[in-house]
Structures are given as C-alpha cells and as structure tokens.
Amino acid sequence: MKQKVLITGGSGLLAINWAVSRRDDMNITICCHTHNVNLKGVKTVECSLDSIKSIIDCLQKSKPDVVVHAAGMTNVDACENDPELAAYVNIKVAENVAQACAIEGIKLIHISTDHLYDGLNPLKTEQEPMCPINVYGYTKAKAEEAVLKQKQNALIIRTNFYGWGSSYRQSFSDFIIDKVRSKSSIVLFEDVHYTPILAESMVNIAHKLIDNGAEGVFNVVNDERVSKYQFGSELIEYFDHNSSSITKGRMEQVNNLVKRPIDMSLSNYKLKQFLNKKINGHREDFAILQQQEINGLAAELKRL
C-alpha cells in the first residue's frame, strides 16, 4: 500500500517539487489555502492552518501517514517589514500543525532553514546554538522550538533547496538559468556561501530519515560549500551555456539590504552518519535538474 503524505503550503516551491517527485510511488495530497494548484496525480485539499480544529479535521479526512509542514513566510525583506505576521505564519502556524499531529499521532516533517546563525563561521552543525540576525531567522528558530515542544519526535530539516519553479514563484536556479538564456547579465555574490541541495534529493533524503525513525534536527544539504557566484557559474556551465554574463558582486557592498548571514553553510556529517550513505554533489544534482527539464517537469510546473 502506498504511503499517504500531506504537504502544507501546497502552492509553494517546495510543496510542488515534493509532490511531483513522489507522486508515482506515494499518495500525495497538498494542502492549499488561497492559491489552488492542479498537478497531475496529486490531490488537493483546502485547509486553514489558523486553528488546530481545522487541521485535525483535515488530518482525519486525509488520513496521512506523514505530514510535511512546508508552509511559511520565507521572504526575508517581507518578514523584516512585518515581524508580527512573520511570527504568526512561521511560529504559531507551525505550532498548530505540530499540536494537531501530536493529537492524531501522525509523523511530522517540519521544514526549517539555514538562516539560523550569524554567518561568521562555516558548516554549522545541528548542536550549535542558534543566533539569527534577522526576523526571518528568528521566527524560524522559534518555530523549531515550538514544534519540538508540541511534538518531541518531530523531524526538523534545516536546508536550502532549489528546483524548477512555477509561473508565480522562481527558485534561485530558475532565476539564473532564465537570465542567462535570455542573454541578460546578472550579478551573484562571491562573499555569500551556502550548501544548497536539489529539492528532489532533499525530499528523497527526508523520506529515508522519517522511514528510519529519525527525530530531532538534521541538516539536509549538499556536501559542497559554495558561494552564490560559484553555484551560478557551475550551474550554467553544466547546462552548456556561457557563464560570462554572470559577474561577481559582494553583499557587503549593497546598501539598504536587510541584514543576512554571509555564510549559511551547514554540515551534513550527522545525516551521513545516520543514513550511512553518500550525499549527491552539485554535478549529480545538476544532472537530475537537467533531466527533469528534458522529461517535461519544468514546463509542467511553469504552467501552474
């Protein structure tokens, strides 16, 4: 029997990539609130995450084996401009979902972020204390605490992912590929480092973790720490385009930018030890991303 998975934030970048990557071998339902999404082989339900009762009603109707809480307010500038809304969406809603899953006895995967530190040191482990420097990071840090308070055996995934986006939401890789293909010049920061992972690779790892009884916090990221400039250049070269239209910039030279960590890289040592497996490098993930486009997945998502 196929596993049943319910994903919140159904119109978001992660939710649609999660759904299409596992729709062939799982029964996927995405939970939408204001923006309905129509994906082949994926069910859609309307559910307000504002009350525990409405979430429980949705869980009792859908009967999922696993809930993936992917809903959230992720725009750093928007969070800074409206901290009350950011706190509600990122903390209170996450707490509601965790409490409902605890009451119903359903496994929970909570999606966190790599914006939890001050960015002064690379390759942060799960054990290091969080020290966010902006509202987005603060609310995501508090969300982790709220989730674990309500459901101690929840799986929390800290990550930074990319993949094909929709007509209304691009990922970082979309932005780079579209700009270069349209022969537009772009500036990418050489002083900002992170450990991005392809959404499909992250999703597959998340299911391996939950199926093997993982609990608590795991960094689910690529093996390779790269700058934004290095990531963009390598991505474009892999897709057989000229990377000369990408120029180096430095975040420290940009004025009026909400404070962000300059190094968001995370260590995946704990993950590799737990699963006893190798994690894809960038070229392996780029190969999957390219094949997704060849197979028509990119076009399908862009039609949303």
SEZADREN-105841 format. One record per residue (C-alpha): residue number from 0; residue in three letters; z, y, x. Coordinates in pm, 1 decimal. Layout:
+-----+------+----------+----------+----------+
| seq | type |       pz |       py |       px |
+-----+------+----------+----------+----------+
| NUM |  ALA |        Z |        Y |        X |
...
+-----+------+----------+----------+----------+
This chain:
+-----+------+----------+----------+----------+
| seq | type |       pz |       py |       px |
+-----+------+----------+----------+----------+
|   0 |  MET |      0.0 |      0.0 |      0.0 |
|   1 |  LYS |    -91.3 |    343.5 |    130.0 |
|   2 |  GLN |    189.0 |    576.8 |    226.7 |
|   3 |  LYS |    229.7 |    879.5 |     -0.7 |
|   4 |  VAL |    257.5 |   1218.8 |    167.4 |
|   5 |  LEU |    330.5 |   1554.0 |      0.1 |
|   6 |  ILE |    248.0 |   1867.1 |    202.9 |
|   7 |  THR |    378.1 |   2213.0 |    114.7 |
|   8 |  GLY |    178.8 |   2523.8 |    197.0 |
|   9 |  GLY |   -127.6 |   2344.2 |     66.0 |
|  10 |  SER |   -375.6 |   2624.7 |    130.1 |
|  11 |  GLY |   -255.0 |   2686.8 |    484.2 |
|  12 |  LEU |   -435.4 |   2598.4 |    804.5 |
|  13 |  LEU |   -203.9 |   2312.9 |    896.3 |
|  14 |  ALA |   -186.8 |   2162.6 |    548.0 |
|  15 |  ILE |   -564.1 |   2136.8 |    504.3 |
|  16 |  ASN |   -605.6 |   1985.7 |    851.8 |
|  17 |  TRP |   -319.7 |   1745.3 |    786.7 |
|  18 |  ALA |   -473.4 |   1640.2 |    456.8 |
|  19 |  VAL |   -825.1 |   1575.0 |    585.3 |
|  20 |  SER |   -705.8 |   1393.6 |    896.7 |
|  21 |  ARG |   -508.2 |   1134.3 |    698.0 |
|  22 |  ARG |   -679.5 |   1121.0 |    356.5 |
|  23 |  ASP |   -862.3 |    797.0 |    440.3 |
|  24 |  ASP |   -550.1 |    594.4 |    515.7 |
|  25 |  MET |   -282.2 |    774.7 |    310.7 |
|  26 |  ASN |   -239.1 |    913.5 |    -40.2 |
|  27 |  ILE |   -221.4 |   1286.3 |     31.4 |
|  28 |  THR |   -100.7 |   1547.7 |   -214.9 |
|  29 |  ILE |    -94.7 |   1915.3 |   -122.4 |
|  30 |  CYS |    144.4 |   2148.4 |   -293.7 |
|  31 |  CYS |    -13.5 |   2483.5 |   -381.5 |
|  32 |  HIS |    144.9 |   2792.1 |   -529.9 |
|  33 |  THR |   -100.7 |   3082.4 |   -553.9 |
|  34 |  HIS |   -422.5 |   2954.5 |   -389.7 |
|  35 |  ASN |   -569.9 |   2627.8 |   -517.7 |
|  36 |  VAL |   -757.8 |   2408.3 |   -271.8 |
|  37 |  ASN |  -1017.4 |   2147.2 |   -361.3 |
|  38 |  LEU |  -1057.7 |   1881.7 |    -92.2 |
|  39 |  LYS |  -1234.1 |   1550.8 |   -146.6 |
|  40 |  GLY |   -987.3 |   1261.8 |   -156.1 |
|  41 |  VAL |   -682.8 |   1490.9 |   -172.3 |
|  42 |  LYS |   -465.3 |   1552.1 |   -479.3 |
|  43 |  THR |   -331.7 |   1897.2 |   -561.2 |
|  44 |  VAL |    -14.1 |   1989.9 |   -749.7 |
|  45 |  GLU |    129.3 |   2326.8 |   -841.1 |
|  46 |  CYS |    490.6 |   2361.5 |   -741.3 |
|  47 |  SER |    716.7 |   2660.3 |   -693.2 |
|  48 |  LEU |    938.2 |   2626.5 |   -387.5 |
|  49 |  ASP |   1167.4 |   2901.0 |   -515.6 |
|  50 |  SER |   1405.9 |   2661.2 |   -688.5 |
|  51 |  ILE |   1547.2 |   2324.6 |   -593.2 |
|  52 |  LYS |   1497.3 |   2201.6 |   -950.7 |
|  53 |  SER |   1122.1 |   2271.5 |   -945.8 |
|  54 |  ILE |   1089.8 |   2095.7 |   -609.8 |
|  55 |  ILE |   1283.9 |   1793.0 |   -736.0 |
|  56 |  ASP |   1062.9 |   1779.6 |  -1046.7 |
|  57 |  CYS |    756.3 |   1778.5 |   -819.9 |
|  58 |  LEU |    903.5 |   1505.7 |   -599.0 |
|  59 |  GLN |    988.2 |   1287.7 |   -897.4 |
|  60 |  LYS |    633.2 |   1319.1 |  -1030.7 |
|  61 |  SER |    454.6 |   1270.6 |   -697.5 |
|  62 |  LYS |    698.3 |   1012.1 |   -556.4 |
|  63 |  PRO |    609.1 |   1075.7 |   -190.4 |
|  64 |  ASP |    736.5 |    863.7 |     95.8 |
|  65 |  VAL |    724.6 |   1166.9 |    325.1 |
|  66 |  VAL |    732.9 |   1541.6 |    265.4 |
|  67 |  VAL |    576.2 |   1772.7 |    523.1 |
|  68 |  HIS |    707.8 |   2125.7 |    493.8 |
|  69 |  ALA |    421.4 |   2331.7 |    635.5 |
|  70 |  ALA |    464.5 |   2639.3 |    415.5 |
|  71 |  GLY |    581.0 |   2953.4 |    587.7 |
|  72 |  MET |    521.6 |   3315.7 |    679.9 |
|  73 |  THR |    359.1 |   3292.8 |   1022.7 |
|  74 |  ASN |    207.6 |   3636.3 |   1080.8 |
|  75 |  VAL |    427.1 |   3792.2 |   1349.1 |
|  76 |  ASP |    345.9 |   4151.0 |   1250.2 |
|  77 |  ALA |    396.3 |   4086.8 |    878.1 |
|  78 |  CYS |    736.4 |   3928.2 |    948.6 |
|  79 |  GLU |    839.9 |   4229.3 |   1155.3 |
|  80 |  ASN |    729.2 |   4467.8 |    879.5 |
|  81 |  ASP |    913.3 |   4279.7 |    603.9 |
|  82 |  PRO |   1210.1 |   4091.2 |    750.9 |
|  83 |  GLU |   1364.6 |   4022.4 |    409.5 |
|  84 |  LEU |   1052.5 |   3846.9 |    284.3 |
|  85 |  ALA |   1019.6 |   3659.0 |    614.7 |
|  86 |  ALA |   1379.4 |   3539.7 |    584.9 |
|  87 |  TYR |   1324.3 |   3423.9 |    227.8 |
|  88 |  VAL |    996.9 |   3241.2 |    293.1 |
|  89 |  ASN |   1089.2 |   3089.1 |    627.8 |
|  90 |  ILE |   1460.6 |   3018.1 |    582.0 |
|  91 |  LYS |   1550.8 |   2996.8 |    211.8 |
|  92 |  VAL |   1240.3 |   2805.9 |    104.2 |
|  93 |  ALA |   1283.0 |   2560.0 |    392.6 |
|  94 |  GLU |   1645.3 |   2511.7 |    289.5 |
|  95 |  ASN |   1536.4 |   2444.7 |    -70.1 |
|  96 |  VAL |   1284.9 |   2180.8 |     37.2 |
|  97 |  ALA |   1536.3 |   2012.7 |    268.7 |
|  98 |  GLN |   1803.5 |   2002.8 |     -0.4 |
|  99 |  ALA |   1563.1 |   1856.6 |   -256.1 |
| 100 |  CYS |   1450.7 |   1588.6 |     -9.4 |
| 101 |  ALA |   1814.3 |   1506.1 |     67.7 |
| 102 |  ILE |   1896.0 |   1467.8 |   -302.4 |
| 103 |  GLU |   1591.7 |   1245.4 |   -360.3 |
| 104 |  GLY |   1633.3 |   1050.1 |    -34.1 |
| 105 |  ILE |   1283.9 |   1133.0 |     94.6 |
| 106 |  LYS |   1183.0 |   1162.0 |    460.1 |
| 107 |  LEU |   1117.2 |   1519.1 |    570.6 |
| 108 |  ILE |    899.3 |   1661.8 |    848.1 |
| 109 |  HIS |    971.5 |   2031.4 |    896.3 |
| 110 |  ILE |    716.1 |   2230.0 |   1096.6 |
| 111 |  SER |    865.8 |   2483.0 |   1335.6 |
| 112 |  THR |    714.8 |   2694.3 |   1613.5 |
| 113 |  ASP |    704.4 |   2769.2 |   1986.0 |
| 114 |  HIS |    817.9 |   3131.7 |   1930.1 |
| 115 |  LEU |   1187.6 |   3042.9 |   1962.2 |
| 116 |  TYR |   1259.4 |   3174.5 |   2312.5 |
| 117 |  ASP |   1244.6 |   3494.4 |   2514.4 |
| 118 |  GLY |    942.0 |   3371.2 |   2711.3 |
| 119 |  LEU |   1094.4 |   3421.5 |   3054.5 |
| 120 |  ASN |   1074.5 |   3055.7 |   3160.5 |
| 121 |  PRO |    807.4 |   2786.3 |   3108.6 |
| 122 |  LEU |    817.0 |   2444.5 |   2946.1 |
| 123 |  LYS |   1129.1 |   2475.8 |   2732.4 |
| 124 |  THR |   1297.9 |   2153.0 |   2626.9 |
| 125 |  GLU |   1449.3 |   2073.6 |   2288.2 |
| 126 |  GLN |   1800.8 |   2102.7 |   2431.5 |
| 127 |  GLU |   1776.8 |   2462.7 |   2549.0 |
| 128 |  PRO |   1941.8 |   2723.1 |   2322.5 |
| 129 |  MET |   1703.8 |   2929.1 |   2113.0 |
| 130 |  CYS |   1680.0 |   3302.5 |   2187.8 |
| 131 |  PRO |   1398.2 |   3452.4 |   1976.0 |
| 132 |  ILE |   1284.5 |   3809.8 |   2036.7 |
| 133 |  ASN |   1115.1 |   3895.3 |   1706.2 |
| 134 |  VAL |   1173.2 |   3848.4 |   1334.0 |
| 135 |  TYR |    930.2 |   3558.1 |   1306.0 |
| 136 |  GLY |   1103.0 |   3363.3 |   1582.0 |
| 137 |  TYR |   1447.6 |   3446.9 |   1444.5 |
| 138 |  THR |   1363.0 |   3324.1 |   1094.0 |
| 139 |  LYS |   1208.2 |   3002.9 |   1224.6 |
| 140 |  ALA |   1515.5 |   2938.0 |   1440.1 |
| 141 |  LYS |   1744.0 |   2990.4 |   1140.8 |
| 142 |  ALA |   1515.9 |   2768.7 |    932.4 |
| 143 |  GLU |   1572.5 |   2479.1 |   1172.2 |
| 144 |  GLU |   1948.2 |   2524.1 |   1136.6 |
| 145 |  ALA |   1925.6 |   2542.2 |    756.9 |
| 146 |  VAL |   1709.3 |   2229.8 |    735.8 |
| 147 |  LEU |   1937.8 |   2020.0 |    953.3 |
| 148 |  LYS |   2243.1 |   2140.1 |    761.8 |
| 149 |  GLN |   2090.5 |   2018.3 |    434.7 |
| 150 |  LYS |   1925.4 |   1704.2 |    573.6 |
| 151 |  GLN |   2066.9 |   1580.7 |    901.6 |
| 152 |  ASN |   1799.1 |   1313.6 |    950.8 |
| 153 |  ALA |   1505.5 |   1553.6 |    908.8 |
| 154 |  LEU |   1235.1 |   1553.5 |   1175.3 |
| 155 |  ILE |   1168.1 |   1902.6 |   1310.6 |
| 156 |  ILE |    844.9 |   1955.0 |   1500.7 |
| 157 |  ARG |    803.3 |   2252.4 |   1733.0 |
| 158 |  THR |    437.1 |   2306.5 |   1802.2 |
| 159 |  ASN |    139.8 |   2539.7 |   1842.0 |
| 160 |  PHE |   -176.8 |   2391.8 |   1695.6 |
| 161 |  TYR |   -542.8 |   2475.1 |   1647.0 |
| 162 |  GLY |   -826.5 |   2323.5 |   1443.6 |
| 163 |  TRP |  -1107.7 |   2413.3 |   1208.3 |
| 164 |  GLY |  -1008.2 |   2674.9 |    953.2 |
| 165 |  SER |  -1114.3 |   2785.2 |    607.7 |
| 166 |  SER |  -1311.9 |   3084.7 |    484.2 |
| 167 |  TYR |   -987.2 |   3275.1 |    438.8 |
| 168 |  ARG |   -793.4 |   3163.1 |    747.5 |
| 169 |  GLN |   -920.7 |   3115.5 |   1103.6 |
| 170 |  SER |   -740.9 |   2932.8 |   1378.8 |
| 171 |  PHE |   -742.4 |   3060.6 |   1735.5 |
| 172 |  SER |  -1017.1 |   2813.7 |   1829.9 |
| 173 |  ASP |  -1228.8 |   2927.3 |   1532.6 |
| 174 |  PHE |  -1193.1 |   3287.1 |   1642.8 |
| 175 |  ILE |  -1307.8 |   3209.1 |   1997.8 |
| 176 |  ILE |  -1599.3 |   2985.0 |   1901.0 |
| 177 |  ASP |  -1726.2 |   3219.3 |   1627.5 |
| 178 |  LYS |  -1710.5 |   3525.3 |   1853.6 |
| 179 |  VAL |  -1894.1 |   3358.6 |   2140.5 |
| 180 |  ARG |  -2160.3 |   3206.0 |   1914.2 |
| 181 |  SER |  -2225.5 |   3547.3 |   1761.5 |
| 182 |  LYS |  -2255.0 |   3686.4 |   2116.5 |
| 183 |  SER |  -1956.1 |   3916.0 |   2069.0 |
| 184 |  SER |  -1728.9 |   3992.8 |   2361.2 |
| 185 |  ILE |  -1359.1 |   3907.6 |   2339.0 |
| 186 |  VAL |  -1051.2 |   3975.8 |   2548.5 |
| 187 |  LEU |   -795.2 |   3697.1 |   2595.4 |
| 188 |  PHE |   -459.7 |   3736.3 |   2765.3 |
| 189 |  GLU |   -421.0 |   3581.9 |   3109.2 |
| 190 |  ASP |    -45.5 |   3653.5 |   3115.9 |
| 191 |  VAL |     41.9 |   3463.3 |   2794.1 |
| 192 |  HIS |     97.0 |   3090.4 |   2839.5 |
| 193 |  TYR |    145.2 |   2811.2 |   2589.0 |
| 194 |  THR |     87.2 |   2438.1 |   2526.7 |
| 195 |  PRO |   -149.4 |   2415.2 |   2226.4 |
| 196 |  ILE |   -244.9 |   2086.3 |   2062.9 |
| 197 |  LEU |   -523.1 |   1993.4 |   1822.3 |
| 198 |  ALA |   -392.7 |   1971.5 |   1464.6 |
| 199 |  GLU |   -521.8 |   1615.8 |   1416.8 |
| 200 |  SER |   -349.8 |   1498.5 |   1734.8 |
| 201 |  MET |    -25.9 |   1663.5 |   1629.6 |
| 202 |  VAL |    -47.0 |   1508.4 |   1281.9 |
| 203 |  ASN |   -100.7 |   1158.5 |   1421.2 |
| 204 |  ILE |    196.5 |   1200.5 |   1652.8 |
| 205 |  ALA |    414.0 |   1332.6 |   1369.8 |
| 206 |  HIS |    347.5 |   1019.7 |   1164.7 |
| 207 |  LYS |    420.3 |    795.5 |   1461.9 |
| 208 |  LEU |    751.5 |    974.0 |   1505.7 |
| 209 |  ILE |    858.3 |    951.4 |   1141.9 |
| 210 |  ASP |    745.4 |    588.1 |   1116.3 |
| 211 |  ASN |    958.8 |    506.1 |   1420.7 |
| 212 |  GLY |   1269.0 |    667.1 |   1275.7 |
| 213 |  ALA |   1266.4 |    986.9 |   1480.7 |
| 214 |  GLU |   1519.1 |   1251.3 |   1375.3 |
| 215 |  GLY |   1605.4 |   1597.0 |   1500.4 |
| 216 |  VAL |   1387.2 |   1823.9 |   1712.1 |
| 217 |  PHE |   1072.9 |   1718.3 |   1900.4 |
| 218 |  ASN |    824.6 |   1935.6 |   2088.7 |
| 219 |  VAL |    481.1 |   1806.0 |   1983.1 |
| 220 |  VAL |    246.9 |   1981.6 |   2222.1 |
| 221 |  ASN |    -25.4 |   1917.0 |   2477.2 |
| 222 |  ASP |     51.3 |   1804.3 |   2830.3 |
| 223 |  GLU |   -113.8 |   2110.6 |   2983.4 |
| 224 |  ARG |     36.0 |   2461.9 |   3002.1 |
| 225 |  VAL |   -247.2 |   2716.1 |   2990.5 |
| 226 |  SER |   -299.4 |   3088.0 |   2945.8 |
| 227 |  LYS |   -481.1 |   3211.6 |   2636.0 |
| 228 |  TYR |   -769.4 |   3312.1 |   2866.4 |
| 229 |  GLN |   -781.6 |   2970.5 |   3032.1 |
| 230 |  PHE |   -773.0 |   2791.2 |   2696.5 |
| 231 |  GLY |  -1059.1 |   3001.8 |   2559.4 |
| 232 |  SER |  -1273.7 |   2964.2 |   2869.4 |
| 233 |  GLU |  -1229.3 |   2586.5 |   2883.7 |
| 234 |  LEU |  -1295.5 |   2550.1 |   2511.7 |
| 235 |  ILE |  -1620.6 |   2745.4 |   2526.2 |
| 236 |  GLU |  -1742.5 |   2564.9 |   2837.1 |
| 237 |  TYR |  -1675.3 |   2230.9 |   2665.5 |
| 238 |  PHE |  -1881.6 |   2342.3 |   2364.6 |
| 239 |  ASP |  -2166.7 |   2424.2 |   2604.0 |
| 240 |  HIS |  -2152.8 |   2798.6 |   2569.4 |
| 241 |  ASN |  -2140.4 |   3067.1 |   2833.0 |
| 242 |  SER |  -1784.0 |   3190.6 |   2879.1 |
| 243 |  SER |  -1896.4 |   3516.0 |   3042.6 |
| 244 |  SER |  -1838.6 |   3701.9 |   2714.2 |
| 245 |  ILE |  -1464.8 |   3628.3 |   2749.0 |
| 246 |  THR |  -1280.5 |   3877.6 |   2966.8 |
| 247 |  LYS |   -924.5 |   3878.7 |   3093.1 |
| 248 |  GLY |   -662.3 |   4104.2 |   2944.2 |
| 249 |  ARG |   -285.4 |   4138.0 |   2971.8 |
| 250 |  MET |    -46.5 |   4154.7 |   2678.6 |
| 251 |  GLU |    188.1 |   4375.6 |   2878.5 |
| 252 |  GLN |    -80.0 |   4647.0 |   2877.2 |
| 253 |  VAL |   -121.6 |   4653.8 |   2498.2 |
| 254 |  ASN |     65.2 |   4932.7 |   2319.6 |
| 255 |  ASN |    226.8 |   4915.2 |   1974.9 |
| 256 |  LEU |    237.7 |   4535.9 |   1972.0 |
| 257 |  VAL |    533.6 |   4356.6 |   1816.8 |
| 258 |  LYS |    734.8 |   4200.7 |   2097.7 |
| 259 |  ARG |    624.3 |   3845.0 |   2165.6 |
| 260 |  PRO |    731.9 |   3583.0 |   2421.0 |
| 261 |  ILE |    495.0 |   3589.0 |   2718.1 |
| 262 |  ASP |    548.4 |   3216.8 |   2787.1 |
| 263 |  MET |    568.7 |   2991.1 |   2481.6 |
| 264 |  SER |    507.5 |   2664.2 |   2664.4 |
| 265 |  LEU |    713.8 |   2363.8 |   2559.2 |
| 266 |  SER |    794.3 |   2041.9 |   2743.0 |
| 267 |  ASN |    684.7 |   1719.9 |   2571.6 |
| 268 |  TYR |    886.3 |   1491.8 |   2801.7 |
| 269 |  LYS |   1120.2 |   1380.3 |   2520.4 |
| 270 |  LEU |    821.0 |   1297.9 |   2299.6 |
| 271 |  LYS |    652.2 |   1083.8 |   2564.9 |
| 272 |  GLN |    974.8 |    900.8 |   2640.8 |
| 273 |  PHE |   1039.8 |    828.2 |   2272.6 |
| 274 |  LEU |    689.2 |    703.9 |   2193.0 |
| 275 |  ASN |    618.6 |    562.5 |   2539.8 |
| 276 |  LYS |    264.5 |    691.9 |   2520.1 |
| 277 |  LYS |     29.6 |    938.6 |   2682.4 |
| 278 |  ILE |    -47.1 |   1266.8 |   2506.4 |
| 279 |  ASN |   -404.4 |   1397.4 |   2492.8 |
| 280 |  GLY |   -518.1 |   1655.2 |   2744.7 |
| 281 |  HIS |   -724.5 |   1954.7 |   2634.2 |
| 282 |  ARG |  -1061.6 |   1793.0 |   2703.6 |
| 283 |  GLU |   -970.0 |   1491.3 |   2489.7 |
| 284 |  ASP |   -868.8 |   1720.9 |   2203.9 |
| 285 |  PHE |  -1180.9 |   1934.4 |   2250.1 |
| 286 |  ALA |  -1388.1 |   1617.4 |   2215.2 |
| 287 |  ILE |  -1221.7 |   1541.3 |   1880.9 |
| 288 |  LEU |  -1269.0 |   1902.5 |   1766.2 |
| 289 |  GLN |  -1639.1 |   1885.9 |   1853.8 |
| 290 |  GLN |  -1683.2 |   1552.6 |   1676.5 |
| 291 |  GLN |  -1516.0 |   1695.4 |   1366.6 |
| 292 |  GLU |  -1782.7 |   1964.3 |   1356.8 |
| 293 |  ILE |  -2061.8 |   1709.3 |   1406.3 |
| 294 |  ASN |  -1918.1 |   1498.4 |   1121.5 |
| 295 |  GLY |  -1920.9 |   1798.9 |    886.3 |
| 296 |  LEU |  -1546.9 |   1860.5 |    869.4 |
| 297 |  ALA |  -1573.5 |   2217.0 |    999.0 |
| 298 |  ALA |  -1831.9 |   2303.1 |    733.7 |
| 299 |  GLU |  -1622.1 |   2138.9 |    460.5 |
| 300 |  LEU |  -1315.6 |   2344.8 |    546.4 |
| 301 |  LYS |  -1513.0 |   2666.8 |    582.4 |
| 302 |  ARG |  -1635.1 |   2623.1 |    225.3 |
| 303 |  LEU |  -1279.4 |   2646.0 |     93.0 |
+-----+------+----------+----------+----------+
